[in-house]
Amino acid sequence: MFLAMLITGIAMVIVFLTLLFYSRTYGANGFVKKLADASKPESIKITHEFRNLLLWENR
């Protein structure tokens, strides 16, 4: 039981220090901002040509 409490305590300290580092580096909600920045796509694929959009048709 002591070993489980020790491992849990160490894990909590590591998570706290990680969140503190990102909060100081990137401001409020820094860890969430870092995760969102990492999940952005590198490019956007356009499947339709612009001339086919109703906005540019002569109607």
URGIHU-V166586 format. One record per pair of residues at least 24 apart in sequence whose ideal C-beta (glycine too) atoms are under 7 Angstrom apart, sorted by the first residue. I is the first residue (numbers start at 1). J is the second residue. If there is no record, write none. Layout:
i->I j->J
i->I j->J
This chain:
none
